[in-house]
Amino acid sequence: MLNIEGIIGESPALQEVFQVLGKVAPTDSTVLVTGESGTGKELLVRALHRNSKRRDQPLVPINCGAIPKELLESELFGHEKGAFTHAVRSRPGRFELADGGTIFLDEIGEMDFSLQVKILRVLQEKEIERVGGTSAKKVDVRVVAATNRDLEQEVAAGRFREDLFYRLNVIPMQLPALRERGTDTLILAQHFLKAFCTDKDRKELHLSEKAQAMLLAYSWPGNVRELENFMERLSILCDGQLVQPEDLPGKIRREVGDEPEVRPVVPVASPVGFAWPRLKHMKEKGLVLKDFLESIEDRLILEALEEVGGVKNQAAELLGIKRTTLIEKMKKRKLLEG
């Protein structure tokens, strides 16, 4: 079973990501994670490592955009004593520290062009050379990179090496934007509200129906990170226990207006994912677990029969059960006359 700790949501778009994750994580293939800023790329990379055969070895991250380019080479590959001013002792780089595990090259699109060829060599030769060193060191690492840039456009513009792009893009994984995840927005909002209220020792806040509609209509340019920040703000500034439209940040109210036009959030048919029934659905129908499960089973049986024109053996095959089992279920539920 996949360990997806920290990744919250039930949308078909996210289920597709989980299915790819389940196939890719146990391999050593290089993965390129893309997605807008704030979609949770680091969480996905951590899930990749946690579900891999290298899970007991280190996951070593490095933000390629946060370290000056003149220092990044030393951070990645290490350096020997005297390699440059202030190099008073030898020091291993991130690739050596990740030996046996996974290295996470975050914001790979920000990397200086001159360094990209050295990353390419690591991917091809499985070895690194420290700054100021004279010999190569073998490293056994899985490389996972992430970016919010369109690397194909960067290649076309001459800012990113085409050969490195294809080396990194063995398994592409794209995280959907929050606006593409439907009611995941509300699930995440309530999760963050509960966590922040607990942390601040105040009674849990809930979202009014109109506030929910406004959150669903908002475009979320900052994605999950923006949503989390807004929910923390509410946990501090909201006076009542029910979040009303006037409690929401002005940025949301200005964009969606007083009567927001909510995007469709009904899950569309997807070959690789679906929205699981939730406890609230059972409660809304006033059913106990046994009756709720039977109602779902009835619906699937009727759908299978409709699809094959009422031919029971074909319907049974679609459902993965014996024809006699299907007939027994239909008689018990009074779906079969006589």
The 8 nearest C-alpha neighbors of each residue, nearest first, counted from 0:
[[1, 2, 21, 50, 3, 17, 18, 20],
 [2, 0, 3, 50, 21, 17, 46, 20],
 [1, 3, 4, 50, 0, 46, 49, 47],
 [4, 2, 46, 6, 1, 5, 43, 7],
 [5, 3, 6, 2, 46, 7, 42, 1],
 [4, 6, 7, 3, 42, 46, 43, 2],
 [7, 5, 4, 3, 42, 8, 43, 39],
 [8, 6, 5, 187, 9, 183, 186, 4],
 [7, 9, 183, 10, 186, 6, 13, 187],
 [8, 10, 274, 183, 13, 11, 14, 275],
 [11, 9, 13, 12, 180, 8, 274, 183],
 [10, 12, 14, 272, 273, 13, 15, 274],
 [13, 11, 10, 15, 14, 180, 175, 16],
 [12, 14, 16, 15, 10, 11, 17, 9],
 [15, 13, 11, 17, 272, 16, 12, 18],
 [16, 14, 18, 13, 12, 17, 271, 272],
 [15, 17, 13, 19, 14, 18, 20, 12],
 [18, 16, 20, 14, 15, 19, 21, 13],
 [17, 19, 15, 21, 20, 16, 14, 22],
 [20, 18, 22, 16, 21, 17, 23, 15],
 [21, 19, 17, 23, 18, 22, 24, 16],
 [20, 22, 18, 19, 23, 24, 17, 1],
 [23, 21, 19, 20, 24, 18, 25, 26],
 [22, 24, 20, 26, 21, 25, 19, 28],
 [23, 25, 51, 47, 26, 50, 20, 21],
 [26, 24, 51, 52, 23, 50, 22, 27],
 [27, 25, 24, 28, 23, 51, 52, 22],
 [26, 28, 141, 29, 25, 24, 23, 51],
 [29, 27, 26, 30, 169, 170, 141, 23],
 [28, 30, 142, 143, 169, 167, 170, 141],
 [29, 31, 170, 143, 171, 169, 168, 28],
 [30, 32, 171, 144, 168, 145, 167, 143],
 [33, 31, 145, 172, 173, 171, 144, 30],
 [34, 32, 173, 146, 145, 147, 172, 174],
 [33, 35, 174, 147, 173, 38, 36, 175],
 [34, 36, 147, 38, 37, 176, 33, 222],
 [35, 37, 38, 147, 221, 34, 222, 39],
 [36, 38, 224, 222, 223, 39, 221, 35],
 [39, 37, 222, 223, 36, 35, 40, 176],
 [40, 38, 42, 41, 37, 43, 223, 174],
 [39, 41, 43, 42, 38, 44, 32, 145],
 [40, 42, 44, 43, 39, 45, 105, 145],
 [43, 41, 45, 39, 40, 44, 46, 6],
 [42, 44, 46, 40, 41, 45, 47, 39],
 [45, 43, 47, 41, 46, 42, 40, 48],
 [44, 46, 42, 48, 47, 43, 49, 41],
 [47, 45, 49, 43, 44, 48, 3, 50],
 [48, 46, 44, 24, 45, 50, 49, 43],
 [47, 49, 51, 45, 46, 50, 54, 44],
 [48, 50, 46, 54, 47, 51, 45, 2],
 [51, 49, 48, 47, 24, 46, 2, 25],
 [52, 50, 25, 24, 48, 53, 54, 49],
 [51, 53, 54, 25, 50, 26, 55, 48],
 [52, 54, 51, 100, 56, 55, 48, 99],
 [53, 55, 49, 51, 56, 52, 48, 50],
 [56, 54, 53, 57, 52, 100, 49, 51],
 [55, 57, 100, 53, 54, 99, 58, 101],
 [58, 56, 100, 97, 59, 101, 55, 54],
 [57, 59, 101, 102, 100, 97, 60, 56],
 [58, 60, 102, 97, 57, 103, 101, 93],
 [61, 59, 103, 102, 104, 58, 62, 105],
 [60, 62, 104, 105, 63, 103, 59, 93],
 [63, 61, 105, 64, 65, 106, 104, 60],
 [62, 64, 106, 65, 110, 107, 105, 61],
 [63, 65, 109, 62, 106, 66, 110, 107],
 [64, 66, 62, 63, 67, 61, 106, 109],
 [65, 67, 64, 71, 63, 68, 70, 62],
 [68, 66, 70, 69, 71, 65, 64, 63],
 [67, 69, 71, 70, 66, 111, 72, 110],
 [68, 70, 67, 71, 72, 73, 66, 111],
 [71, 69, 68, 67, 73, 72, 74, 66],
 [70, 72, 74, 68, 73, 66, 69, 75],
 [71, 73, 75, 74, 70, 76, 69, 114],
 [72, 74, 77, 76, 71, 75, 70, 78],
 [75, 73, 71, 92, 72, 77, 76, 93],
 [74, 76, 92, 93, 72, 73, 94, 77],
 [75, 77, 92, 129, 73, 74, 72, 94],
 [92, 78, 76, 91, 73, 129, 90, 74],
 [77, 79, 130, 129, 90, 73, 89, 131],
 [80, 78, 89, 131, 82, 132, 81, 130],
 [79, 81, 88, 89, 86, 87, 82, 78],
 [80, 82, 86, 83, 87, 79, 84, 88],
 [81, 83, 131, 79, 80, 86, 130, 78],
 [84, 82, 81, 86, 85, 131, 80, 130],
 [83, 85, 86, 81, 82, 87, 80, 88],
 [84, 86, 87, 83, 81, 88, 82, 80],
 [87, 85, 81, 80, 83, 84, 88, 82],
 [86, 88, 80, 85, 81, 89, 84, 79],
 [89, 87, 80, 86, 90, 79, 81, 78],
 [88, 90, 79, 80, 78, 91, 87, 86],
 [89, 91, 77, 78, 88, 79, 92, 80],
 [92, 90, 77, 95, 78, 76, 96, 93],
 [77, 91, 93, 76, 75, 74, 95, 94],
 [92, 94, 75, 96, 95, 97, 74, 76],
 [93, 95, 97, 96, 92, 75, 76, 98],
 [94, 96, 98, 97, 93, 92, 91, 138],
 [95, 97, 93, 94, 98, 92, 91, 59],
 [96, 98, 100, 94, 95, 59, 57, 101],
 [99, 97, 139, 95, 140, 100, 138, 96],
 [100, 98, 139, 140, 56, 97, 53, 101],
 [99, 101, 56, 57, 97, 53, 140, 98],
 [102, 100, 141, 58, 140, 97, 142, 59],
 [101, 103, 59, 142, 97, 60, 58, 141],
 [102, 104, 60, 143, 144, 105, 59, 61],
 [105, 103, 144, 61, 107, 143, 60, 62],
 [104, 106, 62, 145, 107, 144, 103, 63],
 [105, 107, 146, 108, 63, 145, 109, 64],
 [108, 106, 109, 105, 110, 146, 63, 104],
 [107, 109, 106, 110, 146, 148, 150, 159],
 [108, 110, 64, 107, 106, 63, 111, 146],
 [111, 109, 107, 108, 63, 112, 64, 115],
 [110, 112, 113, 114, 68, 109, 115, 158],
 [111, 113, 115, 114, 110, 159, 158, 160],
 [114, 112, 111, 115, 116, 117, 110, 68],
 [115, 113, 117, 116, 112, 111, 118, 110],
 [114, 116, 118, 112, 117, 113, 119, 111],
 [115, 117, 119, 114, 118, 113, 120, 112],
 [118, 116, 120, 119, 114, 115, 121, 113],
 [119, 117, 121, 115, 120, 116, 122, 114],
 [118, 120, 116, 122, 117, 121, 163, 123],
 [121, 119, 123, 117, 118, 122, 124, 116],
 [122, 120, 125, 118, 126, 124, 119, 123],
 [123, 121, 119, 120, 125, 124, 118, 166],
 [122, 124, 120, 121, 125, 119, 126, 166],
 [123, 125, 121, 126, 120, 122, 137, 127],
 [126, 124, 121, 122, 138, 137, 123, 139],
 [125, 127, 137, 121, 136, 138, 124, 135],
 [128, 126, 136, 135, 121, 76, 137, 129],
 [127, 129, 135, 136, 132, 134, 76, 130],
 [130, 128, 78, 77, 132, 76, 131, 79],
 [129, 131, 78, 132, 73, 77, 79, 82],
 [130, 132, 82, 79, 78, 129, 133, 81],
 [133, 131, 129, 130, 134, 79, 128, 78],
 [132, 134, 131, 135, 128, 129, 130, 79],
 [135, 133, 132, 128, 136, 129, 127, 131],
 [134, 136, 128, 127, 126, 137, 133, 129],
 [137, 135, 126, 127, 128, 138, 134, 129],
 [136, 138, 126, 125, 127, 135, 139, 124],
 [139, 137, 126, 98, 125, 140, 136, 95],
 [140, 138, 98, 99, 125, 137, 141, 100],
 [141, 139, 98, 101, 100, 99, 138, 142],
 [140, 142, 101, 27, 102, 100, 29, 143],
 [143, 141, 102, 29, 101, 140, 103, 144],
 [142, 144, 30, 103, 29, 31, 104, 102],
 [145, 143, 104, 31, 103, 105, 32, 107],
 [146, 144, 32, 105, 106, 31, 33, 107],
 [145, 147, 106, 33, 148, 107, 108, 105],
 [146, 148, 35, 34, 33, 36, 149, 106],
 [147, 149, 146, 150, 108, 33, 153, 35],
 [150, 148, 152, 151, 153, 147, 146, 33],
 [149, 151, 153, 152, 148, 154, 108, 159],
 [152, 150, 154, 153, 149, 155, 164, 161],
 [151, 153, 155, 150, 154, 149, 156, 148],
 [152, 154, 150, 156, 158, 151, 159, 155],
 [155, 153, 159, 151, 157, 152, 156, 161],
 [154, 156, 152, 153, 157, 151, 158, 159],
 [157, 155, 153, 154, 158, 152, 159, 151],
 [158, 156, 154, 155, 159, 153, 160, 161],
 [159, 157, 153, 156, 154, 112, 160, 155],
 [158, 160, 154, 153, 157, 161, 112, 150],
 [161, 159, 163, 162, 154, 164, 158, 115],
 [160, 162, 164, 163, 154, 159, 165, 151],
 [163, 161, 165, 164, 160, 166, 119, 167],
 [164, 162, 166, 160, 165, 161, 119, 167],
 [165, 163, 161, 167, 166, 162, 168, 160],
 [164, 166, 168, 162, 167, 163, 161, 169],
 [167, 165, 163, 164, 168, 169, 162, 122],
 [168, 166, 164, 165, 169, 31, 29, 163],
 [167, 169, 165, 31, 170, 171, 166, 164],
 [170, 168, 167, 29, 30, 166, 171, 165],
 [169, 171, 30, 168, 31, 29, 172, 28],
 [172, 170, 31, 168, 30, 32, 169, 173],
 [173, 171, 32, 31, 33, 170, 174, 16],
 [174, 172, 33, 34, 32, 175, 171, 16],
 [173, 175, 34, 33, 38, 176, 172, 40],
 [176, 174, 179, 173, 177, 34, 12, 180],
 [175, 177, 179, 178, 38, 222, 35, 174],
 [176, 178, 222, 180, 179, 223, 175, 219],
 [177, 179, 176, 180, 218, 219, 181, 222],
 [180, 178, 177, 176, 181, 175, 12, 10],
 [179, 181, 177, 183, 178, 10, 12, 182],
 [182, 180, 264, 183, 179, 184, 178, 10],
 [181, 183, 184, 185, 264, 180, 186, 215],
 [182, 184, 186, 8, 185, 181, 180, 187],
 [185, 183, 182, 187, 186, 188, 181, 215],
 [186, 184, 188, 182, 187, 183, 189, 211],
 [185, 187, 183, 189, 188, 184, 190, 182],
 [186, 188, 190, 184, 185, 189, 183, 191],
 [187, 189, 185, 191, 190, 186, 184, 192],
 [188, 190, 192, 186, 191, 187, 193, 185],
 [191, 189, 187, 193, 188, 192, 186, 194],
 [192, 190, 194, 188, 193, 189, 195, 187],
 [193, 191, 189, 195, 194, 190, 230, 196],
 [192, 194, 196, 190, 191, 195, 203, 189],
 [195, 193, 191, 197, 192, 196, 198, 190],
 [194, 196, 198, 192, 197, 193, 231, 191],
 [195, 197, 199, 201, 193, 198, 203, 194],
 [198, 196, 200, 194, 195, 199, 193, 201],
 [197, 199, 195, 196, 200, 194, 201, 193],
 [198, 200, 196, 197, 201, 195, 234, 235],
 [201, 199, 197, 198, 196, 202, 195, 203],
 [200, 202, 196, 199, 197, 203, 198, 234],
 [201, 203, 196, 204, 200, 240, 197, 193],
 [202, 204, 196, 193, 201, 205, 240, 192],
 [205, 203, 240, 241, 192, 202, 242, 193],
 [204, 206, 241, 242, 240, 207, 203, 189],
 [207, 205, 242, 241, 210, 211, 208, 243],
 [206, 208, 210, 209, 242, 243, 241, 211],
 [209, 207, 211, 210, 212, 206, 243, 213],
 [208, 210, 212, 211, 207, 213, 244, 243],
 [211, 209, 244, 213, 207, 212, 208, 243],
 [212, 210, 208, 214, 209, 213, 206, 207],
 [213, 211, 209, 215, 210, 214, 216, 261],
 [214, 212, 216, 210, 215, 211, 259, 217],
 [213, 215, 211, 217, 216, 212, 210, 184],
 [214, 216, 212, 213, 217, 261, 211, 184],
 [217, 215, 261, 213, 214, 262, 259, 260],
 [216, 218, 214, 215, 219, 255, 213, 251],
 [217, 219, 178, 220, 216, 215, 177, 254],
 [220, 218, 222, 221, 217, 178, 177, 225],
 [221, 219, 222, 218, 225, 178, 177, 176],
 [222, 220, 225, 219, 37, 224, 36, 223],
 [221, 223, 219, 37, 177, 225, 220, 224],
 [224, 222, 226, 225, 37, 38, 227, 177],
 [223, 225, 37, 227, 226, 222, 221, 228],
 [226, 224, 221, 228, 223, 222, 227, 229],
 [225, 227, 223, 229, 228, 224, 230, 222],
 [228, 226, 224, 230, 225, 229, 223, 191],
 [227, 229, 225, 231, 226, 230, 224, 232],
 [230, 228, 232, 226, 231, 227, 225, 233],
 [229, 231, 233, 227, 232, 228, 192, 191],
 [232, 230, 234, 228, 233, 229, 195, 227],
 [231, 233, 229, 230, 235, 234, 236, 228],
 [234, 232, 230, 237, 236, 235, 231, 229],
 [233, 235, 231, 232, 196, 236, 237, 195],
 [236, 234, 233, 232, 237, 231, 199, 196],
 [235, 237, 233, 234, 232, 238, 246, 231],
 [238, 236, 233, 239, 235, 234, 246, 242],
 [239, 237, 236, 240, 235, 242, 241, 246],
 [240, 238, 241, 237, 242, 204, 243, 246],
 [239, 241, 204, 205, 242, 238, 203, 202],
 [240, 242, 205, 239, 206, 204, 207, 243],
 [241, 243, 206, 207, 205, 246, 240, 210],
 [242, 244, 246, 245, 210, 207, 241, 206],
 [245, 243, 210, 246, 247, 209, 242, 213],
 [244, 246, 243, 247, 248, 252, 242, 249],
 [247, 245, 243, 244, 242, 237, 248, 233],
 [246, 248, 244, 245, 249, 251, 252, 243],
 [249, 247, 250, 251, 246, 252, 229, 245],
 [248, 250, 252, 251, 253, 247, 245, 254],
 [249, 251, 253, 248, 252, 254, 247, 255],
 [252, 250, 254, 249, 253, 248, 255, 217],
 [253, 251, 249, 256, 254, 255, 250, 248],
 [254, 252, 250, 251, 256, 255, 249, 257],
 [253, 255, 251, 252, 256, 250, 217, 218],
 [254, 256, 259, 252, 253, 217, 251, 216],
 [257, 255, 252, 258, 253, 259, 254, 251],
 [256, 258, 259, 255, 252, 244, 213, 253],
 [257, 259, 256, 260, 255, 213, 209, 212],
 [260, 258, 255, 256, 213, 261, 257, 216],
 [259, 261, 216, 262, 258, 255, 212, 213],
 [262, 260, 216, 259, 215, 212, 263, 213],
 [261, 263, 216, 264, 260, 215, 181, 178],
 [264, 262, 265, 261, 181, 266, 215, 216],
 [263, 265, 181, 266, 262, 182, 180, 261],
 [264, 266, 263, 267, 181, 182, 262, 10],
 [267, 265, 264, 11, 268, 274, 10, 273],
 [268, 266, 269, 265, 11, 273, 264, 10],
 [267, 269, 266, 270, 273, 11, 272, 271],
 [268, 270, 271, 272, 267, 273, 11, 266],
 [271, 269, 272, 268, 273, 15, 11, 267],
 [272, 270, 269, 15, 14, 18, 273, 11],
 [271, 273, 11, 14, 269, 15, 270, 274],
 [272, 274, 11, 275, 269, 14, 10, 271],
 [273, 275, 9, 10, 11, 276, 266, 272],
 [274, 276, 277, 273, 9, 10, 272, 11],
 [277, 275, 280, 274, 278, 281, 279, 295],
 [276, 278, 279, 280, 275, 281, 274, 282],
 [277, 279, 281, 280, 282, 276, 283, 288],
 [278, 280, 282, 277, 281, 283, 276, 284],
 [281, 279, 283, 278, 277, 282, 284, 276],
 [282, 280, 278, 284, 279, 283, 286, 291],
 [281, 283, 285, 279, 284, 280, 286, 278],
 [284, 282, 280, 285, 281, 279, 286, 278],
 [283, 285, 281, 282, 286, 280, 291, 279],
 [286, 284, 282, 283, 281, 287, 280, 291],
 [287, 285, 284, 291, 281, 290, 282, 288],
 [286, 288, 290, 289, 291, 285, 281, 282],
 [287, 289, 291, 290, 292, 286, 281, 293],
 [290, 288, 292, 291, 287, 293, 286, 294],
 [289, 291, 293, 292, 287, 288, 286, 294],
 [292, 290, 288, 294, 293, 289, 286, 287],
 [293, 291, 295, 289, 294, 290, 288, 296],
 [292, 294, 296, 290, 295, 291, 297, 289],
 [295, 293, 297, 291, 296, 292, 290, 298],
 [294, 296, 292, 298, 293, 297, 299, 291],
 [295, 297, 293, 299, 298, 294, 300, 292],
 [298, 296, 294, 300, 295, 299, 293, 301],
 [297, 299, 295, 301, 296, 300, 302, 294],
 [298, 300, 302, 296, 301, 297, 303, 295],
 [301, 299, 297, 303, 302, 298, 296, 304],
 [302, 300, 304, 298, 303, 299, 305, 297],
 [303, 301, 299, 305, 300, 304, 298, 306],
 [302, 304, 314, 306, 300, 305, 301, 299],
 [305, 303, 309, 301, 314, 307, 306, 302],
 [304, 306, 302, 308, 303, 307, 309, 301],
 [305, 307, 303, 304, 308, 302, 309, 314],
 [308, 306, 304, 305, 309, 310, 314, 313],
 [307, 309, 305, 310, 306, 304, 303, 311],
 [308, 310, 304, 307, 305, 311, 314, 306],
 [311, 309, 313, 308, 307, 312, 314, 304],
 [312, 310, 314, 313, 309, 315, 322, 304],
 [311, 313, 315, 322, 314, 310, 316, 321],
 [314, 312, 316, 315, 311, 310, 317, 307],
 [313, 315, 311, 317, 303, 304, 316, 312],
 [316, 314, 318, 312, 320, 322, 313, 317],
 [315, 317, 319, 313, 314, 318, 320, 312],
 [316, 318, 314, 315, 319, 313, 303, 320],
 [319, 317, 315, 316, 320, 314, 303, 300],
 [318, 320, 316, 317, 315, 321, 314, 322],
 [321, 319, 315, 318, 316, 324, 322, 325],
 [322, 320, 324, 323, 315, 325, 319, 316],
 [321, 323, 325, 312, 315, 324, 326, 311],
 [322, 324, 326, 325, 321, 327, 320, 315],
 [325, 323, 327, 321, 322, 326, 328, 320],
 [324, 326, 322, 328, 323, 327, 315, 329],
 [325, 327, 329, 323, 328, 324, 330, 322],
 [328, 326, 324, 330, 325, 329, 331, 323],
 [327, 329, 331, 325, 326, 330, 332, 324],
 [328, 330, 334, 326, 335, 332, 327, 331],
 [331, 329, 333, 327, 335, 328, 332, 334],
 [330, 332, 328, 333, 329, 327, 334, 335],
 [331, 333, 329, 334, 330, 328, 297, 335],
 [334, 332, 330, 335, 331, 329, 336, 328],
 [333, 335, 329, 332, 330, 336, 331, 328],
 [336, 334, 329, 330, 333, 337, 326, 332],
 [335, 337, 334, 333, 330, 329, 332, 326],
 [336, 335, 330, 333, 334, 329, 326, 331]]
